[in-house]
Amino acid sequence: MLRNLLPVYIKTNVKMDLLPECLQALRYPAYWKNNVEPSLRKFLNFRLHAGDLEDSDTEHYRFQRELDTIKNFYTETSEIGQKVLKWQRYFKEDKKSKSVKLFWNLQDVLMESEIIDEKARLQWKEGMVEFEGIGLQHLKEASSAVQEKQILVYKQNTSNERNYEQSILKKRRETSSPMILREQKRKCYTEKETDSDSNSDLKSARPKRKSTKSADVIDDDGKITDEQIGHFDHTFQDLDANKMWILKSGRVVEKVIYEYARGLKYESYLHSFIISDIDKETRSLFRNEEWEEIFSSNCKAIPKVDESIINLMVKYSTTDLSLFRDVIFEPFLDTSYSKQYFDLNYVNFAYRAMHILWEKDRDFALDQSKLEGWYEHNIWSHLIDPVFHDLEIELVRGEGMSLSSSDRKNDDEQNNEDRKKIGRKGDGIFRMSKDRLELGAIETGKKWEGANGRKYITDSLKLSKMLRDMLVRLIMKFEGNEQKMRLLQIVGILHSGNRFQLLTMDIPKGYICRIKRLDFLEVAGRINDPPLAFVLKDILRAKAIIMRTLELLQEKTTSLNGLYDFDSEEDERSNRCTTAPPVILPPTFRTPKTEQFYRTTVQTDSNFNRPLYHRITQTT
């Protein structure tokens, strides 16, 4: 009974000296150094003083994991090994002890107290906002009352003046008829002046255009309009029925998509004739054998990574930090360096970059304060960007604009604006050096919310539309060569927090663009747990796909037959008409208009500065 009240693991005052390599493997070595009586309650106090205490399940799991780590360094017959066995037996009971329960109850009370304080602060802020609203309403009412009084006085004065003028005019009419003509002229002049004044009031009442240079934007999701549905109808009607994708079942993929997407209220992949392997609504439109046919037709093989690179990554995939230090700084080449070993150099560089983060005691993957910029600059810029430095492409970072998307928007026949429209902005654009052609894109997020998270879903649609715009521009380079068009493949990368996913887009048949995704991967916050090698392998695959597309573009040749003259105009005309019209993808669906409110501040009184919102609409 006494042990249940106060957990005690060791009944001695002899200090426990752990091996240096054991301390190095522990996550919290400071707690275990020279600890006389380790216990769950003491461990919880240690975590509380560290300032990053989490929930009970997490902390209990961490203590249990520490015991398992110590156990790996000692045999069961050793003194410390026997103690660890006792601690593990007692641990199951001590989780339910009154002492530990009291500790967590106290934490709950402190948390509730903080919540109450936060609610009080919010109520105070709401009260201040309400007070400002009442004050502003009072000011408006007072201003309205003053204005009404001024109007009333003005009407009274005008009425008195009009009565006086009428009496004078009456006397003049009685005395002289020429005065009547002059009075009529005066009356006409007065009426014109009144009309002018009314027009002036109308002009002043018109809303002026507000500046949007430094305005805060608040988005409101928009639905698809009738105009966009009409544009979608027109796009489908322009497709060549002979070039559509007919499945073995006889159903036409483009027609199935059109009939379903036309009734949707919000934008979908289908409005751009994109089929994504994770889109459940598209999956429901086809039978199992049809869905399998769609994703097995004209598939491109996933590039293989060279065996020497795999062997090097296996060598670096140790979870022993001291051994890892030694191997990453060893020479990884048996010969002098040349360009053919660039990818090996990249792998070594990537592991050395992660080594700096893994040397820290803190697991960065568990730190909720890390923002999107931290992951992009400390992890992804070291793992993704360097691998492309030996190719003739540029990875444009920092919300770079997609030129393909910009070209599509400015090619629109309905675009009557004088100002050029900008394209979609991505977190990374793979663009050919000294050219406008683009071969892939990147979208990033602050934290991973799962495959059903709003950020992942919206970024997936945005990235897919950007990739489709890129494919449309690449197809134009082949000048109607459909065989090469079907070989095209571009890449997209999604990473949120420490999670990574590679996806590809191609044009298997007809006018359909197909999205395929590889598995989600994770960059570990602790050394190779899980291994970094899987992430690097997919990044190298993305590079290989881009290289394959570059080679395909370099193979493009222009026919020289048009240089030769023919014997007759009929032969020449016949020669020019023998080429079948190329398959041209329809333009990507325009994103529905969203209502946005631009906030500006208007000075109404020295005590009240209230924001006003001006509604506009935009199409992206």
TAGI-V177901 format. One record per pair of residues at least 12 apart in sequence whose ideal C-beta (glycine too) atoms are under 10 Angstrom apart, sorted by the first residue. I is the first residue (numbers start at 0). J is the second residue. If there is no record, write none. Layout:
BEGIN
I;J
I;J
END
This chain:
BEGIN
2;89
2;92
2;93
2;96
3;92
3;93
3;95
3;96
3;97
3;98
4;96
4;97
4;98
4;101
5;38
5;40
5;93
5;96
5;97
5;98
6;36
6;38
6;39
6;40
6;41
6;86
6;89
6;90
6;92
6;93
6;94
6;96
6;97
6;98
6;99
7;36
7;37
7;38
7;40
7;89
7;93
8;34
8;36
8;37
8;38
8;39
8;41
8;66
8;82
8;83
8;85
8;86
8;87
8;88
8;89
8;90
8;93
9;34
9;35
9;36
9;37
9;38
9;82
9;85
9;86
10;36
11;35
11;36
11;82
12;35
12;36
13;35
13;36
13;78
14;32
14;33
14;34
14;35
14;36
15;31
15;32
15;33
15;34
15;35
15;36
15;37
15;69
15;78
15;79
15;82
16;31
16;32
16;33
16;34
16;79
17;31
17;32
17;33
17;34
17;69
17;72
17;73
17;79
18;69
18;72
18;73
18;79
19;321
20;72
20;319
20;320
20;321
21;68
21;69
21;70
21;71
21;72
21;73
21;79
22;68
22;69
22;72
23;319
23;320
23;321
24;65
24;68
24;69
24;71
24;72
24;318
24;319
24;320
24;321
25;64
25;65
25;68
25;69
25;72
25;360
26;61
26;64
26;65
26;68
26;360
26;361
26;362
26;525
27;42
27;45
27;46
27;49
27;61
27;62
27;65
27;360
28;65
28;360
29;45
29;49
29;360
30;42
30;44
30;45
30;46
30;49
30;62
30;65
31;45
31;65
31;68
31;69
37;62
37;65
37;66
37;69
37;82
37;83
37;86
38;62
38;86
38;89
38;90
38;93
38;96
38;98
38;99
39;58
39;59
39;62
39;63
39;66
39;86
39;89
39;90
39;92
39;93
39;94
39;96
39;98
39;99
39;102
40;93
40;96
40;98
40;99
40;101
40;102
41;62
42;58
42;59
42;61
42;62
42;65
43;55
43;58
43;59
43;62
43;98
43;99
43;102
43;103
43;106
44;102
45;62
46;58
46;61
46;62
47;102
47;105
47;106
47;109
51;361
51;365
51;366
51;367
52;106
53;365
54;103
54;106
55;94
55;99
55;100
55;102
55;103
55;106
55;107
56;94
57;365
58;102
58;103
59;90
59;91
59;93
59;94
59;99
59;103
62;86
62;90
62;93
62;94
63;86
63;87
63;90
63;91
63;94
65;83
65;86
66;82
66;83
66;84
66;86
66;87
66;90
67;83
67;87
68;83
69;82
69;83
69;86
69;87
70;83
70;84
70;86
70;87
71;83
131;606
131;607
131;608
131;609
132;607
132;609
134;604
134;606
134;607
134;609
135;603
135;604
135;606
135;607
135;608
135;609
137;607
138;603
138;604
138;606
138;607
138;609
139;603
142;603
142;604
164;182
164;185
164;186
164;189
167;182
168;182
168;185
168;186
206;613
207;613
208;613
208;615
209;597
209;598
209;599
209;611
209;613
209;615
210;597
210;599
210;613
211;595
211;597
211;598
211;599
211;613
211;615
212;597
213;597
213;598
213;599
214;595
214;596
214;597
214;598
214;599
214;612
214;613
214;615
215;595
215;596
215;597
215;598
215;599
215;610
215;612
216;593
216;595
216;596
216;597
216;598
216;615
216;617
217;594
217;595
217;596
217;597
217;598
217;612
218;593
218;594
218;595
218;596
218;617
219;593
219;594
219;595
219;596
219;614
219;616
220;265
220;266
220;457
220;591
220;593
220;594
221;265
221;266
221;590
221;591
221;592
221;593
221;594
221;595
221;616
221;617
221;618
222;263
222;264
222;265
222;266
222;591
222;592
222;593
223;260
223;261
223;263
223;264
223;265
223;266
223;267
223;270
223;588
223;589
223;590
223;591
223;592
224;591
224;592
224;616
224;618
226;413
226;589
226;592
227;266
227;270
227;588
227;589
227;590
227;591
227;592
227;618
228;260
228;261
228;262
228;263
228;270
230;270
230;411
230;413
230;586
230;588
230;589
231;257
231;260
231;261
231;263
231;269
231;270
231;271
231;585
231;588
231;589
232;257
232;261
233;585
234;257
234;270
234;271
234;272
234;510
234;585
234;586
234;587
234;588
235;253
235;254
235;256
235;257
235;258
235;260
235;261
235;272
235;510
235;585
236;257
237;583
237;585
237;586
238;253
238;254
238;257
238;272
238;509
238;510
238;582
238;583
238;584
238;585
239;509
239;510
239;580
239;582
239;583
240;253
240;254
241;579
242;481
242;508
242;509
242;510
242;579
242;580
242;581
242;582
242;583
243;508
243;509
243;510
243;511
243;582
244;256
244;272
244;274
244;292
244;293
244;296
244;506
244;507
244;508
244;509
244;510
244;511
245;508
245;509
246;285
246;286
246;288
246;289
246;290
246;292
246;293
246;296
246;508
247;288
247;289
247;292
247;296
248;285
248;286
248;288
248;289
248;292
250;284
250;285
250;286
250;289
251;509
252;272
252;274
252;284
252;285
252;289
252;292
252;293
252;507
252;508
252;509
252;510
252;511
253;272
253;509
253;510
253;511
253;585
255;269
255;281
255;284
255;285
255;289
256;268
256;269
256;270
256;271
256;272
256;273
256;274
256;281
256;284
256;285
256;510
256;511
257;269
257;270
257;272
258;284
259;280
259;281
259;283
259;284
260;272
260;280
260;281
260;284
260;588
263;280
264;591
265;591
266;460
266;464
266;588
266;589
266;590
266;591
267;280
267;281
267;460
267;588
268;280
268;281
268;459
268;460
268;463
268;464
268;467
268;512
268;514
268;588
269;281
269;284
269;588
270;460
270;464
270;587
270;588
270;589
270;590
270;591
271;460
271;463
271;464
271;467
271;468
271;512
271;584
271;585
271;586
271;587
271;588
271;589
272;467
272;506
272;509
272;510
272;511
272;512
272;584
272;585
272;587
272;588
273;460
273;463
273;464
273;466
273;467
273;504
273;511
273;512
273;513
273;514
273;587
273;588
274;290
274;293
274;294
274;463
274;507
274;511
274;512
274;513
274;514
274;515
275;459
275;460
275;463
275;502
275;504
275;512
275;513
275;514
275;515
275;516
276;290
276;293
276;294
276;502
276;513
276;514
276;515
276;516
277;450
277;455
277;456
277;459
277;502
277;514
277;515
277;516
278;456
278;459
278;460
278;463
278;514
281;293
292;507
292;508
293;507
293;508
293;511
293;513
294;507
294;513
294;514
294;515
295;507
296;485
296;507
296;508
296;511
296;513
297;485
297;486
297;505
297;506
297;507
297;508
297;513
298;488
298;505
298;507
298;513
298;515
299;485
299;486
299;487
299;488
299;503
299;505
299;507
299;515
299;544
299;547
300;547
301;501
301;503
301;515
301;517
301;537
301;540
301;543
301;544
302;539
302;540
302;541
302;542
302;543
302;544
302;545
302;546
302;547
303;536
303;539
303;540
303;543
304;342
304;346
304;532
304;535
304;536
304;537
304;538
304;539
304;540
304;542
304;543
305;342
305;343
305;539
305;543
307;331
307;332
307;340
307;342
307;343
307;346
308;340
308;342
308;343
308;345
308;346
308;532
308;535
308;536
308;539
309;346
309;532
309;535
309;536
309;539
310;343
311;326
311;331
311;332
311;342
311;343
311;346
311;347
311;350
311;532
311;535
312;343
312;346
312;347
312;349
312;350
312;530
312;531
312;532
312;533
312;535
312;536
312;539
313;530
313;532
314;326
314;327
314;329
314;331
314;346
314;350
314;532
315;327
315;331
315;346
315;347
315;349
315;350
315;351
315;353
315;354
315;527
315;530
315;531
315;532
315;535
316;350
316;526
316;527
316;529
316;530
316;531
316;532
316;533
317;526
317;527
317;530
318;523
318;525
318;526
318;527
318;528
318;530
319;526
319;527
320;354
320;357
320;358
320;525
320;526
320;527
322;526
323;350
323;353
323;354
323;357
323;358
323;526
323;527
324;354
324;357
324;358
326;347
326;350
327;346
327;347
327;348
327;349
327;350
327;351
327;353
327;354
328;347
328;351
328;354
329;347
330;347
331;343
331;344
331;346
331;347
331;350
332;344
332;347
338;389
339;389
341;385
341;386
341;388
341;389
341;390
342;386
342;389
342;535
342;539
342;542
342;543
344;385
344;386
344;389
345;382
345;385
345;386
345;387
345;388
345;389
345;535
345;538
345;539
345;542
346;386
346;531
346;532
346;535
346;536
346;538
346;539
348;381
348;382
348;385
348;386
349;378
349;381
349;382
349;383
349;385
349;386
349;531
349;532
349;534
349;535
349;538
350;381
350;382
350;526
350;527
350;531
350;532
350;535
351;381
352;377
352;378
352;380
352;381
352;382
352;385
353;377
353;378
353;381
353;382
353;522
353;523
353;526
353;527
353;531
353;534
353;535
354;526
355;377
355;381
356;377
356;378
356;381
356;522
356;523
356;524
356;525
356;526
357;523
357;524
357;525
357;526
357;527
357;528
357;531
358;526
359;524
359;525
360;525
361;524
361;525
362;523
362;524
362;525
362;528
363;377
363;378
363;496
363;497
363;522
363;523
363;524
363;525
364;447
364;496
364;497
364;498
364;521
364;522
364;523
364;524
364;525
364;528
365;497
365;524
365;525
366;524
367;445
367;446
367;496
369;445
369;446
369;496
369;497
369;524
370;445
370;446
370;496
371;426
371;443
371;444
371;445
371;446
371;494
371;495
371;496
372;443
372;445
373;445
373;496
374;443
374;444
374;445
374;446
374;494
374;495
374;496
374;497
374;498
374;522
375;396
375;397
375;426
375;427
375;441
375;443
375;445
375;494
376;396
378;494
378;496
378;497
378;499
378;522
378;534
379;396
379;426
379;427
379;441
379;443
379;492
379;494
379;497
379;499
379;522
379;534
379;538
380;394
380;396
380;427
382;494
382;499
382;522
382;531
382;534
382;535
382;538
383;396
383;427
383;441
383;492
383;494
383;499
383;534
383;535
383;538
383;541
383;542
384;396
384;427
384;441
384;538
385;538
386;535
386;538
386;539
386;541
386;542
387;429
387;439
387;538
387;541
387;542
387;545
387;546
389;542
389;546
390;429
390;431
390;432
390;438
390;542
390;545
390;546
390;549
391;431
391;432
391;433
391;434
391;546
391;549
391;553
392;428
392;429
392;430
392;431
392;432
392;434
392;436
392;437
392;438
392;439
392;542
392;545
392;546
392;548
392;549
393;428
393;429
393;430
393;431
393;432
393;433
393;434
393;437
394;427
394;428
394;429
394;430
394;439
394;440
394;441
395;425
395;426
395;427
395;428
395;429
395;430
395;437
395;440
395;441
396;425
396;426
396;427
396;428
396;441
396;443
397;424
397;426
397;427
398;424
398;425
398;426
398;427
398;428
399;422
399;424
399;425
399;426
399;427
399;428
399;430
399;437
399;440
399;441
400;421
400;422
400;423
400;424
400;425
400;428
401;421
401;422
401;423
401;424
401;425
401;428
401;430
401;437
401;440
401;464
401;465
401;466
401;468
401;469
401;472
402;421
402;422
402;428
402;430
402;434
402;435
402;436
402;437
402;468
402;469
402;472
403;422
403;423
403;428
403;430
403;435
403;436
403;437
403;440
403;465
403;466
403;467
403;468
403;469
403;470
403;471
403;472
403;473
403;587
404;420
404;421
404;422
404;423
404;424
404;425
404;428
404;437
404;440
404;461
404;464
404;465
404;467
404;468
404;469
404;471
404;472
404;587
404;619
405;419
405;420
405;421
405;422
405;423
405;435
405;468
406;420
406;422
406;435
406;468
406;471
406;472
406;475
407;420
407;422
407;423
407;464
407;465
407;467
407;468
407;469
407;471
407;472
407;586
407;587
407;589
408;420
408;421
408;422
408;423
408;468
408;586
408;587
408;589
408;618
408;619
409;421
409;422
410;471
410;586
411;586
411;589
411;618
412;586
413;589
414;618
420;618
420;619
421;619
422;437
422;465
422;468
422;619
423;440
423;461
423;462
423;464
423;465
423;468
423;587
423;590
423;619
424;461
424;465
424;619
425;437
425;439
425;440
425;441
425;442
425;443
425;458
425;461
425;462
425;465
425;466
425;491
425;492
426;440
426;441
426;442
426;443
426;444
426;458
426;462
426;492
426;493
426;494
427;439
427;440
427;441
427;442
427;443
427;491
427;492
427;494
428;440
428;441
428;465
428;469
429;441
429;469
429;489
429;490
429;491
429;492
429;541
429;542
429;545
429;548
430;469
431;545
431;548
431;549
431;552
434;476
434;552
435;472
436;469
436;472
436;473
436;475
436;476
436;548
436;549
436;552
437;465
437;466
437;468
437;469
437;470
437;472
437;473
437;489
438;466
438;469
438;470
438;473
438;487
438;488
438;489
438;490
438;541
438;544
438;545
438;546
438;548
438;549
438;552
439;462
439;465
439;466
439;469
439;488
439;489
439;490
439;491
439;492
439;501
439;502
439;503
439;504
439;541
439;544
439;545
439;548
440;461
440;462
440;463
440;464
440;465
440;466
440;468
440;469
440;489
440;490
440;491
440;492
440;493
441;458
441;462
441;465
441;490
441;491
441;492
441;493
441;494
441;541
442;454
442;455
442;457
442;458
442;459
442;461
442;462
442;463
442;465
442;491
442;492
442;493
442;494
442;495
443;458
443;492
443;493
443;494
443;495
443;496
444;457
444;458
444;493
444;494
444;495
444;496
444;498
445;495
445;496
446;495
446;496
446;497
446;498
447;494
447;495
447;496
447;497
447;498
447;499
447;519
447;521
448;495
448;496
448;498
449;495
449;498
449;519
450;500
450;516
450;519
452;495
454;493
454;495
455;493
455;495
455;498
455;500
455;519
458;491
458;493
458;494
458;495
459;491
459;493
459;500
459;502
459;514
459;516
460;590
461;590
461;619
462;491
462;492
462;493
462;502
462;504
462;514
463;491
463;502
463;504
463;512
463;514
463;587
464;512
464;587
464;588
464;589
464;590
464;619
465;489
465;491
465;504
465;587
466;489
466;490
466;491
466;502
466;503
466;504
466;505
466;512
466;514
466;587
467;489
467;504
467;506
467;512
467;514
467;584
467;586
467;587
467;588
468;584
468;586
468;587
469;487
469;489
469;491
469;504
470;484
470;487
470;488
470;489
470;504
470;505
470;506
470;512
470;584
470;587
471;506
471;512
471;583
471;584
471;585
471;586
471;587
472;584
473;487
473;489
473;506
473;548
473;551
473;552
474;487
474;506
474;581
474;582
474;583
474;584
475;581
475;583
475;584
476;551
476;552
476;555
477;551
477;552
477;554
477;555
477;581
478;555
478;556
478;557
478;558
478;578
478;581
479;578
479;579
479;580
479;581
479;582
479;583
480;554
480;555
480;556
480;581
481;506
481;579
481;581
481;582
483;551
483;552
483;554
483;555
484;505
484;506
484;551
484;581
484;582
484;583
484;584
485;505
485;506
485;507
485;508
485;582
486;505
486;506
486;547
486;548
486;551
486;554
487;504
487;505
487;506
487;547
487;548
487;551
487;552
488;503
488;504
488;505
488;506
488;513
488;515
488;544
488;545
488;547
488;548
488;551
489;502
489;503
489;504
489;505
489;512
489;541
489;544
489;545
489;548
490;502
490;503
490;504
490;537
490;538
490;540
490;541
490;542
490;543
490;544
490;545
490;548
491;503
491;504
491;514
491;516
491;541
492;537
492;538
492;541
493;516
493;519
494;519
494;520
494;522
494;534
495;519
496;521
496;522
497;520
497;521
497;522
497;523
497;524
497;534
498;519
498;520
498;521
498;522
498;534
499;517
499;518
499;519
499;520
499;521
499;522
499;533
499;534
499;537
499;538
500;516
500;517
500;518
500;519
500;520
500;537
501;515
501;516
501;517
501;518
501;519
501;520
501;534
501;536
501;537
501;538
501;540
501;541
501;544
502;514
502;515
502;516
502;517
502;541
503;515
503;516
503;517
503;540
503;541
503;544
505;544
506;582
506;584
508;582
509;582
509;584
510;582
510;583
510;584
510;585
511;584
512;584
512;587
517;533
517;536
517;537
517;540
517;541
518;533
518;537
520;532
520;533
520;534
520;535
520;536
520;537
520;538
521;533
521;534
522;534
522;535
558;578
560;574
560;575
561;574
561;575
589;618
589;619
590;617
590;618
590;619
591;616
591;618
591;619
592;615
592;616
592;617
592;618
592;619
593;615
593;616
593;617
593;618
593;619
594;614
594;615
594;616
594;617
595;612
595;613
595;614
595;615
595;616
595;617
596;610
596;611
596;612
596;613
596;614
596;615
597;611
597;612
597;613
597;614
597;615
598;610
598;611
598;612
598;613
599;611
599;612
599;613
END
